[in-house]
Amino acid sequence: MPTVALSSAKRIFGSSARLASDYPGAQHIPLDYPGRRPETSFLYLDGLIALVRESPSLSSLLIDAGSGETTIDEFLAANDLVPFNQRYAVLAVGSNACPGRLEEKFIGKDHDAIIALKGWIADVDSIYAAWLADYGALPATIAEAPGTEVEIWLTLLTQAQLTIMNASEGLGDDYSLVSVASPFRVGLAMVENVYAYFDRRALVLEGEHVRVGDFSAQNPKLRSSLTEKEALAIVLDKLEFACGQSIEQRHRAMTGIPSVIGNLNARLTKSFTGINAHSHTIVPAPTGELQLMQWIRRPMMVTIDSIRFKAHQTNNRDDARGEFIIRLNAEAMRLLPHRCKYVVVRSITKQAWAKGKGLVVPEVIAAVRRLLPEERKSLKGCDDIRFCQLDMSLRVSIGVQGYDTTNNEPLKDKTGNDQYFRVERPSRSIRPIGWWLGYQWMLFRVHRALDGDWETPICRVRQRYLASLGIHDGGVVVVESVAKRATRRLLAANDNETEETEDDIGFEGHLGAAPLFRFPCIYMDLSTRSQLDAVPGQVVWVRRELWSVVSREFLKNASALALAFLGIAFSVRELVVRLCPDHQSWGDWSLGGFLLLSVGMILWCAYDECRSTVRSK
């Protein structure tokens, strides 16, 4: 790396700069293809990168440069670099978003910044091509995938950088340049005039294309999603190359030997190649001058369900009031209806929990709270509309990873595989909870009814959970699912009865949560699950039903107190009448006042009894 270029980049980026070599490319670690990348968008310049913080528009994307935090627009202008509107948008469906790979391609050839944006694009996906690169990896290519939305990278290149990139991709030999009809979405901004590198030779295993598993996707149409190491191992098995050895040993046996790579490619092309066709979404790029990127400058109509939230740990639950909460910043709260108290938290990834039962979206109710002003100073990135704090139980229930509020790093306690989730308005009215009675909600994962309860409209949980709900011998509870509410009798289940069926085992494992985060189970009959519109594996809220507290505790204590106070009230009236016969009205007023005091005392004592009953033991 030229010393002058490196020192210049360090001066421009400042102390926040990172070495591109810290993220090695596929040529150095082929089995890690498409290579290592930062968690966020970044700028590459002469062997260094600076991380980018997203915002509603591209021009206001922030980077921490040498002169302090500034927008990318200002940064490019201040350093005489090519601005946004004079760049070309090219998808990086493989290793071209890896800083180490960019360094290999551009070091010493170009001294302008490369902007790499992390975002989403619809109706396309990244799949493996059916040939081996010289360094022994299966490269990626773009393919049409209607209904799929993939999280991927977009590079914004100058004309000179595009020429270098085209040469490195073997344009005309290995790849062709195509135009992608779908816009690229980063944060709340949209980029149009998107291009990508396309190869007709698609890898086919078990009759279909294979998507690159390193890129997250919503509603993927392809069943097979593999990492480079997994895909290459299957291919080498089918080609019967160095069988019986580890994938690392087999890879070393072919890398750097052109004759071996050539032989494998010939057999691979003959047996496992399918056609990756153009479509209305992916069309050949014009042979003349390409269109410069465009981004939508007009304000977008943003709704709460269009945002992908990132879950951070909840540091303060003082106002949770026995509920499971999500905290949103002021900008996100404005997208909710006035006085909205509850939202639906949904996973982005569908799950196939039971064989033959189809895909299910993990979802749960959450009580919404505003981000506390006094905590904002210690919360990194809380001004981003996607920032939120989510209780750990809610993170486990939908399988989303938690992040530290101080440094945005993933928490050590793994609560799920998903990086983002959605927040939506509930489709029904959810009545507020009587927090003044000290109610405590519990979360349960729905399981099928135990033997003998299949046709009985009751629910069962283990004995120790009844005590937490304040109904030690069983009682009436309210069960809240995302769709509906039901009132059922809740009874204890013996530990030897709660052996789960094969389909019910490992819901948390499917979601990617650590084994220690095992949810308590509630066993429901089919009619109750149908009333709640819930399936095994989904999570419901459960609390003690109000009328059971009133009927058992309030009326019993109120009647006893009423008799005692009425007796005292009439005794006081008779005493006043006898002592002051000329002022009989004094006795009536004393009786009335005493009765009012008695009613107040009765209500207070009954209320206190209800609170202590719910919170007892």
N, C-alpha and C positions, 0 to 999 in steps of 0.2 A: 504494500500500500504506500503510495507516495506520501512522504512526511509533510510536504506543504499542504496537500489536500486535506490530510487528517487534521492538522493544526487549524486550518481554516474552518473545517466543519466543527471542531471543538469550540472555536471562538463563537461561531454562530449559534450552536445549540446550547453552549454553557455546560454547567455541572450536571444537568439532567441527561446528557447524552449517554447512550449505551452502544457498545460495540456490536456491529452487525454479526460478527463472528460468534457472538454468544448464542446466536440462533442458527446453527449450522444447517446447510442445505442438504438435499438428497444425495448430491455427489459425495459428500463426506459420510453420511449415514443413510445409505440407500433404503434400508429396511424401515426407516422412519419416514419415508415419503408420505406426504408432500413436504416434510421438513418442519422444523420448529418455528413457531410464530408467536408474537406477543399476544396478550389477551385483548388488546384494543387496536384501533387504527394507529398508524405511525407515519412519520416522514423519514425517508432514507436519503442520506447525503454523504458521499465519499467515505463509506465504511462505517458511518455512525447512524443511529436512529434516535428519534425523539418521539415519545408517545403522544397521542392526540386524545383529547377529551371531547366527546360528541356533544352536539347541541342541535336545536331545531333547524338550523340552516348550515349549509356547507361553509359559507363565508365566515361564520362565527365559531367554527371549530377551534378549540384552544390547544396550544402547545406551550410547554415550559421552555422557552428559549433563553439564551444568555442574558438578555435584557429583562427577563421576567416573563410572566404569562402573557401571551399575546394571541391574537387570532391568526389563522393561517394566511388569510388575505394580507394582513399587515406584515406578517413575517416574509412572505414572498416578495412584496413590494420593497421592504426595507433592505433586502439582500440581493436585489436585482435578479430575481429568479422568475421563471415563466409563470404568469398568473393562471388561475383556474380556467378561465374561458378560452385559453389557448392550448389546452391539453386534450388528449384522446383518452376515452374511458375503455379500458381493456380488462375483462374478467381474468382473475387468476384462479382457474379451476384446479390447478395443480400446485407446483412448487414456487410459482413466481411471486407469491406473497411472503416467502421466507427471506428475511433480511440477508442471511448468509448466501442464498442463491442470487439475490440481487447484486450483492458485492462481487460474486464471481463473474457476473455478466457485464457489469458497468464500471468497475473500478479501473481508473485510468483512461476510460473511453468517454465519460460524460461527467460533468461537474454541476449538473442541476439537480434539484430535489425530485425524488419520486414520492408521490403521495399514495399510500396504500390504505384504503378504507375498508373497514369490516362492516358488512351489512347483509341484506337479504334480497333475493331476486326470485320471482315466481316463474313457474312453468318450465324450468330447466333443472338439470342436476349434473353433478360431476360423476363420471363413470371411468372405469379403467379401459385403456386402449389395449389391443391385442398384439403387443410387441414389447420387447425388452430394450431399454435404453442401454448405452454402452456401460454405464455404471451398475447395471443389474437390477433395475427397478421397473415395474410396470407403470408407465406414465398415465396421466389422466387426460380426459377430453370432455367437452360439454355435450349434453344430449337433451333432447326434448323430454319433458316430464309434466304433462298437463295436471294442474292441481297441486303440484309439489311446490314448496317454498324452501329454498336452501340458504343457509347462512354461509356466506363465502366472501371473498375479497375482490376488490376492484382497484386496479392500479391506474393512476392518472399520469400519462406519459406525454412528454414533449414530442415534437416531430422527430428530433434526433434520437430520443430514447426509443420511440416506436420502431425506427429503422434497425437499431441494435437488437431490440427484442425480436423482431421478425427474423433476423439472421440467426439468432440463437435458437429459435424454435424450428428452424429448417423449413421456413415457409415455402410451400410449393412441393416439397419432398415428403415431410412427415405431416405437416399441418397445413390447413388453409384458414384464412381469416373470414369469420362470419359475423353478421349483424344480428343482435339479439333484440327481439321486439319488446320484451318486458323491461320496464325501468328498474334501476337498482335503487334500493331504499337503504339509507344510512340515517339512523335516528328518525327524524320526522322529515328529512329532505329526500328528494327523488332525483336521480341522475338519469338522463336520457341519452340516446345515441351510444349504446353500449356494444362493444365488440368482444369477440372471444376466439380462441384457437380451437379448431375443430378437426377431428380425425374420423374418417369413415370406418376405420377398423376397430370395432368395439369388441371387448372381451365378452364371451358368452360362456357361462357355466350353468349347468342344469337348465338350459333352455332360455335364459334371460341375461340381460346385462347386469353388471355388478357395480354398485355405486361405491364411491370412495367414503369409507366409514368415518374419516376424520372430520367431515363436514356435517354439522347438524342439519336436520331437515324436518319440515312439517308435512304430514301426509305423504310420505315417500311412496311412490308407486312400485318400486323395486323391492322384492323381498330380501334379496341378498345385499348386505351392507358390510363390507370387510375392510380391515386395515391392510396396508401394504404387505405386512408380514403374513397375514392370514391368506390373502389372495395369492401371493407368490408361492406359498407352501402348497396350496391346492393345485396350482398350475404345474409346479414341478412334479407333484405326485402323478398327475395325469400324463405328463410327458415321460414319466419313469426315469427321472434324472436323479442320480445319487440317492436312491431310496435308502431309508434306514438311518440317515444322518440328520442332524439338527438343521434347521433352516439357515442358521448362521454358517455352518460348515458347507452346506450346499451352495450358498450364495458366494462364498469365497472360492469355491471350485469353478465358478463360471465367470466371475467378474474380471475384467481386464484381458480376457482371452477372446479375441474377435471370432475365431472359428467356432467356439462353443456357443457364444451369443448368436451367431448367424445360424447355426444348426437349430438351436432352440426356437428362434424366430420363424424359421421356415416351417417347422412342425406346428408351432403355435398358430401361425396364419392359416395353415391347412385344416386344422382340427377344431379350433376354438375361436374363430373369428365370425362375428356377425356384422350386419350392415347397420351403421349409425347414419340414418338418413336426415337430409334437410327437411324442414317443415315450415309452417307459417310463423313459428316462433324463432327458428334459426334459419337464416337465409344467407347465401353467399354475399360477402361484402362487395361493394362496387369496385370495379377495377381502377376507377379514377381516384380522385381525391376523397378521402374519408371525411365524415362530418365531425367537427369538434364536439366535445361533451357539452351538454346543457343540463342545468339544474333548475328545478321549478322554484322561482323566486316568490311567487304569490303565496300568501298564507294558506296553509292547508287546513281543512276541516278535521280536527283531531278529536277522536272519541276515546273514552277510557279503554275500550276493548281493542283499540289499534296499537296500544303501547305494549312492548315487551318489558316487563319489570324484572329487576334483578334483586334477589332477596338478600338483605343484610340482617344480622342478628338483632334481636330486640334487647336493648339495654335497660329499659325502664318500663315496668308494667304497673305502675302505681294506679293508673286509671283504667285498668283492664276490667275490674269489677267481675271477676270470675269468668270472663269470656276469653276467647282466643282472638288476638288482634293483629291487624296489619296497620302500619303507620305510613301515610303518604305525605308528600310535601304539598305546599299550598297550591302549586300549579296543577297537580294531579287531582287534588280535592275539588277544584273548581269545575272539573269535568263530570263530577257526580251530582245527582239531584240535591236540592237544598235539604239539609237535615237527614241525609242518607246515613243510616247507622250500620248497615250490613252490605257486604259485597260477596260475590262468588269468585273464588280463586281457582283457576284452572291450569292444569299442566298444558304445555305445548305439544308434548309427545303422547300419542295414543298408545295404550297397552293392550296386549293380548294375554289376559290373565288365565283364562280357562280355554282348554282345547275345544275348538269348534264353536266358541261363544262369541266370536267377533272382537272388534277393538273397542276399548273403553277409554274415555278421557278421565283421569283422576281429577276430582273437583271437591271443594269443600266450602262451607260458609265461613266468613271471617268478619269480625266486628271491626269497622274502620275507624281509625283515629287520626287526628292531624299530628304531624311531626312536631315535637315539642320545641319551642323556640330556644329554650335554654340549652338544649342539647345540640343545636345546629353547628355551633363552633367546633365541636369535637367530631363531627360526622363528615368524613371526606366524600366529596361528590354529591352531597345532599341537594344541591341546586338542580341536578339533572332530574328531569321529569320521571325517568325510569327508576330512580332511587326509591327504595322503600325498606321498611323493617318488618319482618315476618316472624311470628312465633315459631320456635323450633317444631312444635307439634304440627303446625300447618305445613311447614316445609317437608316434613316426613310424609304427611298424608298425601301430598301430590308429587313427591319425589323431586324436589328442586334443591340445588346446592346452595348453601349459605355462604355469605361473604363477611369478612371483618369490616366493621364500620370505620376503623381508623386507617386502614391501608388498602382496602378493596381486594385483599388476598382471600382465596378460598379458605374456609374454616377447616380445621383438622377433622372435626366430627362430620363425616360425610352423610348428608341427609337425602341425597338423590343425585341422579345423573343430569337432569335438565339444568341448563344455565339460566333460562328465562321462563317466565310464566305470564299468564294473562289475568287481568282483573275485569270483571263484568258486573253490570247492574243485575240484581236478582230479578227473576221473572215473576216473582210473587211478593206479597207483603210479608215481612218478617217482623212480628211484634216484639217490641223491646222487652227485655228481661226485668223481672222485679228484683233489681239489685239491692233494694232496701231490705229484702228478706234474707240477704246473704246467700243467694243461690250460687252454686258452683256447677258450671257445665263440665262435662267430660266428653272426650272424643273417643269413639269406638270404631273399629273397622268391622264392616258387616260380613258375617259368615252365615252359611246355611244353618237351618234349625237342627238341633240335636235329634237323635232317634227318639221317636215318641211324641215330638212336638211339631211334626210336619204340618198337621192340620189344626193346630191350636194357636189362636192369635195371641201369643205371649212371646216375650223376649227373655233371654237368659244371659247373665254375665257371671264371672267368678265372684265368690262371696266377698272377697276383699274390696271389690269395686262398689258393692252396695253400700258399704260404710262410708265411702267417699261421697256418695250421693245423699247420705242421711236417711237411708231406708234399709236398716240392718237386716230385716227379715223379709224384704221384698215390699213392693208398693207400686203406685202408679207413676209413670214417667212420661215426659214429652220427648219425642224423637224428631229432630229437625234434619231433613236432608236438603240438598240444594233445590229439589223440585217441590217437595210437599212436606207436610207435618202429620204426625200420627201420635195418638195417646194409647199407650199399652201398659199392661201389667208387667213388671220386671221382677224376675225371680232369680235365685241363685242356681248355679250349675256346679255339680261336683267336678273336682279336678279330673277324676277318672272318666268323666263323660265327655270332656272337651277335646277329644282327639279329632284333629281336623282332617277333612278329606283331601285327596291329592290335589284337587283344583284350588283349595283354599290355602295351601301352604306357600309361604314365601312371597306375599304381596310386597312387603318392604324390599325384598331382594330383587323383585322385578323392577322396582323403581330406583334401585341403586343405593338404598340406604344401608348403613352399617347394621350388622345383626343386633347390636344392643338397643336399637330404636324399634323395638317390637311393639306394635299397637295392641291395646287390650281389645278383645273380641266381643262382639255382641251377636248372639245366635238368634236369627229371625226366621219365622215361617214364611212361606211363599206369599201369602196374602198380605202380610205386613210389608214385605219388600215391594210388592206391587203397589200398595198404597203410597209408599214413599218414593216410588219410581227409582229404586236403588238396586244395584246388583252387588253380589259378593265382591269385596275388595274396596268398595267405596267407603268413605268416612262420613259418619253422622254425629251430630251433637245430641247429647242426652242430659236432661236435668229432671229433678223431682217436679211432679205436677202440682200446681198451685192449690187446687181444690183439696187434694189429699192432705196438705198441711193445714188448710182451713178447717176441714171436717174433723180431723183427728186432734188437732192441738188447739186451735182458736176457740171452737165452740165448747170444748170440754173445759178449758180454763175460764172462758168468759162466763159460762153459766155458773160456775162455782163462785167466782168473784162477784157476779151480779147479786146473787142471793145474800152474800155477806154484806155488801155495801148497802143494799136496800134495807136490810135489817137495821144497820147502823143509822141510816138516814131517817127512818121512821122513829127510831128511839130518840134521836136528837130533836125532831119536831115535837114530840110529846113533852120532852123536857123543857123546851122553850115555851110551849103553851102553858104549862103548869107554873113555871116561874114568873112569866109575864102574861097573865090572862087578859090584860087590857091591850096587849099588842100581839094579837094572834097572827097578824100578817107577817110579823117577824119570823114566826115559825114556818110559814109557807115559803117565804124567801129563803130561809135557811135550808128547807127541804130541797127547793129547786137548785140552789147553788151546790148543795152536797151531791145531788143526783148528777149534775154536770161534771163535777169533780170525779164522781164514781165512774162515769162513762169514760172519761179520759184515762183514769187509772186502769180500767179494764182493757181498753185498747192498747195502752202501752205495755201492760203485763203480757197480753196475748202476743203482741208483736215481738217482744223480747223472748218469749217462749219459742216462737217460730224460728227466730234467728238461732237460738241456742240449739234447737232440735236439728236444724239443717247442718250446723257446723260442728255438732257434737261428735265425740268419739272418732 
